[in-house]
Amino acid sequence: MSSPPWWQRGVVYQVYPRSFADGNGDGVGDLRGLRARLDHLSDLHVQAVWLSPVFTSPMADAGYDVADFCDVDPLFGTLADLDQVIADCHARDIRVVLDWVPNHTSDQHPWFRASRSSRDDPRRDWYVWRDGAPDGGPPNDWRSEFGAVGPAWTRDDRTGQWYLHSYTPQQPDLNWDDPEVEAAMHDVVRFWLDRGVDGLRIDALQRLGKDPELASNAGSELRHDQDWQPVAHERLRGIRRVVDEYPDRMIVGEVYLLDLRRVVTYLSGGDQLHLAHNFVFLHLPWEAAAFRSVIAQFQALAEPDTWPAWFLGNHDHSRIATRYDDGAGAGPVRARAVALLLTALRGTPFLYQGDELGLPDAEVPPDRVVDVDGRDPERAPLPWRPPSDAGAGAGFTTGTPWLPPVRDAEELCVERQAADPRSTLSLVRRLGALRAGSETLQSGGQQLLDAGPDVLAWLRTHGPERLLAAVDFAAEPRPLRVDGLTDDLCTLLVSTDPGRAAPPAAVPLSSITLRPGEGVLLRLLGPAGTAVAEHN
């Protein structure tokens, strides 16, 4: 049996470069800082690193407003620095995925400067320009993705027309209806794949196709639903054809749709995305039935060869420990269970930097706020060392960090957790090692099991090996009762509860009681008589 492709085998770790590690002491993370900390990724056994944008940018939206798709912003370093990051990662067998933003550019991009200079400029049609409504207002009622921005249109006094921006006014939307735009963006893809990049994360993918009539939403609840499905899929297939010119590459899409049926359509046919971020999954409440339902629905909707991607945290959403652990003071109990859940599900786990530490959201004083959409708390710098030793920068920087670290950086920092075998970091390292060494976890089959209303349980199988994963979503202990497996003996591979000691020998599955918020991964040995015969 051939080995699965790299993008199916293990964790994709998201680095938010501004907050990962600062190599020059200016308080902002950069590529030199990342290079110096790559051993951290190796210790986590990650398969790939995904870098949020490092391209030239005025930073109106933290780099998602790109002024040059083919160069690195001086804030982060140089193109040579990025080449070296790629080389260093490859030397560690870590692939590199770049965050590509094809829906829009910065208003400082040379393309947009030309486009807004005159209605007759050759690049006028590279962006979405329209006359205003008869009452002098914007062309339609579309709203920015950012509530603080308001309308998704800005009037340009120079030419008297309005331009579309799905995000901030500094991020005008490209017009993919113009074939020259599509060709130019395909050239961007080739530029990075030629430099050895292994994959792209495609930002705001569904917005590449827009209703050509620009019809108003007219108060619809789908006020952000500005995509025009057939066109978006055709644009994606064109991108995939370019990517397929290069061997062993991957594209993962930010398909921010809260309808799983529509998300799956971006994976169908084998000629679109390899992976799609599942935002239905990200928004789930802490309920076993909710998780079970979405996992089962994906399995039911997806084509046989479609591969899932699972994530519960990124740079745009409150941290897992804050959302699920409710600041109860018991530490990141549920966040630890999430780490096991993502590792043990069939599919590719995505891990956002800091979630391996169980970081909560940081507290950001009003005078330190940077982001227009309130996303600073989940973007706070990674604490590497105790502030009592390293100062206020917590090992992230020798200067003043651009955002304050989390309040508990003293105990949650990498240095302290690496020295503690009971820590969240040590747990995530163990899970990464398990995944890296297990064909069953990488590519085995999966079956959801009935283990009661508050327990999510599933079986992973490969050849004769059977691994059972279970998470207690209740606030109370729950006995592990799985239909059809009550007589099986099992051994404990890992528990997310640091207080649980592994039994010295195999025990009946029915003897295990899960603690509140605990996740376990068990190896099943079969019924007692069979297990004794097979393992003596």
Beta strands, then each sheet from edge to edge (+ up, - down):
strand 1: 12-15
strand 2: 48-51
strand 3: 55-56
strand 4: 68-72
strand 5: 95-100
strand 6: 129-130
strand 7: 153-156
strand 8: 161-164
strand 9: 199-202
strand 10: 250-254
strand 11: 275-277
strand 12: 309-310
strand 13: 348-352
strand 14: 445-449
strand 15: 455-462
strand 16: 465-472
strand 17: 478-479
strand 18: 488-495
strand 19: 507-508
strand 20: 513-514
strand 21: 519-527
sheet 1: 11+ 10+ 9+ 5+ 2+ 1+ 13+ 12+
sheet 2: 3+ 4-
sheet 3: 6+ 8- 7+
sheet 4: 14+ 15- 16+ 21- 18+ 19-
sheet 5: 17+ 20-
end
